[in-house]
Amino acid sequence: MADKTNSRSVEPEHLLLGLLAKQWRENYVPIGRFLPAGQTPEILERKIFSHIFRSNCQIVSRVSHQHGSVIVPNELLMSKKTKLVFKSVLERAVGPEVNHIGPEYLIFGILVHRNLFAARILKESGVTIQSVYEYISA
């Protein structure tokens, strides 16, 4: 998702967009399990895209003024925030009862870091860390 939004690195909101993608939801709907009535993945997608494009416009403006042009790397890097999410996922997914790390672990990893934009969007939409924790602990 980061490459489709012209982002310079993979941020936690890109992970969340990937989990919200229609082709993903048709086969496996992890976020739908945690959303209250009235909230849809499409609402979350719109909020995240709006945030990403607003942020990218600020970055492009700042970079183009400083350097005269914008250089987009061939390979996207994971941001420090995204690395923190994966670290939380790996810490939670320890033990013999865990034989794979599913999308619900990514949702949990995002929610653990309350200050992330992706976590705020999930919380504002009614997704709680407790409901995700209960699901992955079951």
Residue frames as qw, qx, qy, qz and C-alpha x, y, z in Angstrom:
[[0.000, 0.883, 0.470, 0.000, 0.00, 0.00, 0.00],
 [0.337, -0.721, 0.074, 0.601, 2.84, 2.41, 0.67],
 [0.337, -0.084, 0.573, 0.743, 3.96, 2.28, -2.96],
 [0.101, 0.609, 0.691, 0.377, 0.41, 3.03, -4.15],
 [0.196, -0.924, -0.314, 0.094, 0.24, 6.14, -1.97],
 [0.467, 0.708, -0.171, 0.501, 3.67, 7.50, -2.97],
 [0.595, -0.791, 0.124, -0.068, 4.91, 7.16, 0.60],
 [0.267, 0.737, -0.602, 0.151, 8.59, 7.08, 1.40],
 [0.050, 0.245, -0.924, 0.290, 8.28, 4.26, 3.94],
 [0.517, -0.360, -0.733, -0.259, 5.83, 1.66, 5.16],
 [0.218, -0.314, 0.427, -0.820, 3.88, 3.10, 8.09],
 [0.200, 0.142, 0.900, -0.360, 1.44, 1.30, 10.41],
 [0.526, 0.464, 0.242, -0.671, -1.48, 2.89, 8.54],
 [0.466, 0.427, -0.630, -0.451, -0.27, 1.12, 5.38],
 [0.043, 0.050, -0.988, 0.137, -0.43, -2.20, 7.25],
 [0.348, 0.362, 0.628, -0.594, -3.97, -1.35, 8.27],
 [0.517, 0.503, -0.207, -0.661, -4.91, -0.42, 4.68],
 [0.291, 0.284, -0.883, -0.237, -3.60, -3.79, 3.56],
 [0.084, 0.160, 0.928, -0.325, -5.85, -5.53, 6.08],
 [0.388, 0.500, 0.380, -0.675, -8.80, -3.44, 4.89],
 [0.180, 0.316, -0.631, -0.686, -8.27, -4.16, 1.18],
 [0.771, 0.126, 0.026, -0.624, -11.38, -5.59, -0.46],
 [0.748, 0.277, -0.590, -0.127, -9.68, -8.69, -1.91],
 [0.197, 0.234, -0.816, 0.490, -8.30, -9.45, 1.57],
 [0.445, -0.041, 0.464, -0.765, -11.64, -8.91, 3.32],
 [0.783, 0.148, -0.282, -0.534, -13.44, -11.24, 0.92],
 [0.725, 0.155, -0.666, 0.078, -11.26, -14.16, 2.02],
 [0.567, -0.282, -0.585, 0.507, -10.54, -13.27, 5.63],
 [0.125, -0.771, -0.180, -0.598, -12.28, -10.50, 7.54],
 [0.534, -0.172, -0.586, 0.585, -10.34, -9.88, 10.76],
 [0.020, 0.061, -0.209, 0.976, -11.29, -6.25, 11.33],
 [0.500, -0.318, -0.425, -0.684, -14.99, -6.87, 10.74],
 [0.637, -0.334, -0.678, 0.152, -14.98, -9.04, 13.85],
 [0.417, -0.293, -0.415, 0.754, -13.94, -6.08, 15.97],
 [0.050, -0.183, -0.167, -0.967, -15.97, -3.23, 14.43],
 [0.244, 0.357, 0.677, -0.596, -19.19, -2.17, 16.17],
 [0.356, 0.648, 0.661, 0.125, -22.44, -1.76, 14.24],
 [0.157, 0.963, 0.151, -0.157, -22.39, 1.24, 11.94],
 [0.166, -0.758, 0.521, 0.355, -18.64, 1.11, 11.27],
 [0.912, 0.388, 0.128, 0.007, -17.34, -0.38, 8.05],
 [0.722, -0.186, 0.287, 0.602, -13.90, -1.07, 6.63],
 [0.394, 0.626, 0.341, 0.580, -14.66, 1.47, 3.88],
 [0.243, -0.954, -0.089, -0.148, -15.07, 4.25, 6.47],
 [0.686, -0.585, 0.240, 0.361, -11.68, 3.35, 7.95],
 [0.670, 0.226, 0.384, 0.593, -10.09, 3.28, 4.49],
 [0.189, 0.847, 0.250, 0.430, -11.35, 6.78, 3.67],
 [0.433, -0.899, 0.065, 0.025, -9.99, 8.20, 6.94],
 [0.740, -0.362, 0.346, 0.449, -6.59, 6.59, 6.44],
 [0.570, 0.443, 0.382, 0.578, -6.27, 7.63, 2.78],
 [0.012, -0.950, -0.157, -0.270, -7.21, 11.18, 3.72],
 [0.567, -0.778, 0.203, 0.182, -4.49, 11.22, 6.39],
 [0.756, -0.087, 0.406, 0.506, -1.85, 9.66, 4.14],
 [0.453, 0.622, 0.342, 0.540, -2.46, 12.01, 1.23],
 [0.193, -0.970, -0.038, -0.143, -2.49, 15.03, 3.55],
 [0.666, -0.611, 0.306, 0.298, 0.84, 13.89, 5.06],
 [0.713, 0.155, 0.429, 0.532, 2.38, 13.14, 1.66],
 [0.267, 0.863, 0.226, 0.364, 1.44, 16.58, 0.33],
 [0.362, -0.917, 0.163, 0.024, 3.33, 18.13, 3.24],
 [0.737, -0.339, 0.437, 0.388, 6.37, 15.90, 2.66],
 [0.618, 0.466, 0.412, 0.481, 6.41, 16.48, -1.12],
 [0.071, 0.965, 0.106, 0.229, 6.10, 20.21, -0.62],
 [0.503, -0.805, 0.283, 0.138, 8.93, 20.26, 1.93],
 [0.749, -0.140, 0.489, 0.425, 11.25, 18.01, -0.11],
 [0.545, 0.616, 0.376, 0.428, 10.62, 19.73, -3.43],
 [0.036, -0.990, 0.016, -0.135, 11.35, 23.14, -1.93],
 [0.570, -0.695, 0.391, 0.198, 14.58, 21.93, -0.35],
 [0.578, -0.230, 0.671, 0.404, 15.96, 19.88, -3.21],
 [0.261, 0.423, -0.407, -0.766, 14.13, 21.04, -6.33],
 [0.661, 0.077, -0.590, -0.458, 12.70, 17.58, -7.02],
 [0.765, -0.330, 0.391, -0.391, 11.30, 14.58, -5.22],
 [0.330, 0.376, -0.860, -0.099, 13.23, 11.32, -5.26],
 [0.869, -0.201, 0.123, -0.436, 11.16, 8.21, -4.63],
 [0.262, -0.474, 0.840, 0.036, 13.23, 5.20, -3.54],
 [0.540, 0.156, -0.724, -0.401, 12.97, 1.96, -5.51],
 [0.523, -0.238, -0.804, 0.153, 12.52, 0.03, -2.29],
 [0.424, -0.722, -0.056, -0.545, 10.31, 1.13, 0.55],
 [0.295, 0.222, -0.749, 0.550, 11.69, 0.97, 4.05],
 [0.492, -0.622, -0.609, -0.009, 9.77, 0.13, 7.18],
 [0.098, -0.761, 0.164, -0.620, 9.43, 3.13, 9.44],
 [0.098, 0.249, -0.772, 0.577, 10.47, 2.97, 13.10],
 [0.590, -0.056, 0.317, -0.740, 6.78, 2.93, 14.03],
 [0.861, 0.181, -0.318, -0.353, 6.14, -0.07, 11.79],
 [0.507, 0.297, -0.756, 0.288, 9.11, -1.90, 13.30],
 [0.230, -0.195, 0.630, -0.715, 7.63, -1.26, 16.77],
 [0.793, 0.052, 0.020, -0.606, 4.33, -2.77, 15.61],
 [0.812, 0.242, -0.526, -0.071, 6.10, -5.91, 14.37],
 [0.207, 0.317, -0.761, 0.528, 8.11, -6.13, 17.59],
 [0.504, -0.111, 0.453, -0.727, 4.87, -6.07, 19.59],
 [0.858, 0.170, -0.231, -0.426, 3.37, -8.69, 17.30],
 [0.647, 0.304, -0.680, 0.162, 6.34, -11.01, 17.78],
 [0.050, -0.272, 0.702, -0.656, 6.33, -10.52, 21.55],
 [0.670, -0.014, 0.282, -0.687, 2.61, -11.41, 21.71],
 [0.885, 0.260, -0.233, -0.309, 2.82, -14.37, 19.32],
 [0.149, 0.496, -0.831, 0.204, 5.17, -16.44, 21.45],
 [0.605, -0.163, 0.647, -0.435, 4.41, -19.95, 22.57],
 [0.198, -0.054, 0.944, 0.258, 3.75, -23.43, 21.27],
 [0.366, 0.562, 0.697, -0.253, 0.03, -22.70, 20.75],
 [0.319, 0.810, -0.060, -0.488, 0.82, -20.06, 18.10],
 [0.718, 0.038, 0.580, 0.382, 1.59, -21.73, 14.78],
 [0.384, 0.457, 0.373, 0.710, 1.12, -18.66, 12.58],
 [0.086, -0.408, -0.250, 0.874, 0.81, -14.90, 12.93],
 [0.221, 0.623, 0.692, 0.290, -2.49, -13.79, 11.45],
 [0.099, 0.588, 0.190, 0.780, -3.85, -10.33, 10.70],
 [0.538, -0.774, -0.289, -0.170, -5.40, -10.09, 14.15],
 [0.722, -0.380, -0.095, 0.571, -1.87, -9.95, 15.56],
 [0.342, 0.287, 0.170, 0.879, -1.09, -6.95, 13.34],
 [0.292, -0.734, -0.314, -0.527, -4.25, -5.24, 14.59],
 [0.718, -0.633, -0.217, 0.191, -3.15, -5.98, 18.15],
 [0.656, -0.090, 0.020, 0.749, 0.37, -4.69, 17.43],
 [0.107, 0.525, 0.223, 0.814, -1.05, -1.44, 16.07],
 [0.477, -0.746, -0.304, -0.352, -3.41, -0.95, 19.03],
 [0.748, -0.389, -0.266, 0.467, -0.62, -1.49, 21.56],
 [0.386, -0.064, 0.031, 0.920, 0.95, 1.77, 20.38],
 [0.067, 0.754, 0.591, -0.280, -1.81, 4.22, 21.27],
 [0.054, -0.715, 0.082, 0.692, -0.07, 7.25, 19.78],
 [0.257, -0.016, 0.735, 0.627, -0.09, 5.86, 16.22],
 [0.421, 0.181, -0.171, -0.872, -2.56, 7.33, 13.75],
 [0.510, -0.019, -0.788, -0.344, -3.63, 3.80, 12.75],
 [0.253, -0.235, -0.838, 0.423, -4.36, 2.97, 16.41],
 [0.179, 0.269, 0.298, -0.898, -6.41, 6.14, 16.85],
 [0.489, 0.107, -0.462, -0.732, -8.48, 5.33, 13.74],
 [0.462, -0.132, -0.875, -0.051, -9.17, 1.83, 15.05],
 [0.143, -0.278, -0.695, 0.647, -10.12, 3.11, 18.51],
 [0.284, 0.230, 0.040, -0.930, -12.34, 5.89, 17.11],
 [0.552, 0.055, -0.600, -0.576, -14.08, 3.19, 15.08],
 [0.796, -0.346, 0.131, -0.479, -14.76, 1.14, 18.19],
 [0.857, 0.168, -0.462, 0.153, -12.04, -1.49, 17.90],
 [0.501, -0.783, 0.297, -0.218, -10.62, -2.22, 21.34],
 [0.231, 0.536, -0.803, 0.124, -7.36, -3.85, 22.30],
 [0.497, -0.156, 0.727, -0.447, -9.35, -5.99, 24.77],
 [0.843, 0.332, 0.192, -0.378, -11.57, -7.49, 22.04],
 [0.630, 0.604, -0.487, -0.042, -8.55, -8.29, 19.86],
 [0.063, -0.483, 0.810, -0.327, -6.64, -9.70, 22.83],
 [0.685, -0.011, 0.575, -0.447, -9.58, -11.93, 23.76],
 [0.833, 0.470, -0.078, -0.279, -9.84, -13.17, 20.18],
 [0.540, 0.579, -0.603, 0.099, -6.17, -14.11, 19.83],
 [0.190, -0.402, 0.784, -0.432, -6.08, -15.61, 23.32],
 [0.823, 0.026, 0.229, -0.519, -9.05, -17.90, 22.66]]
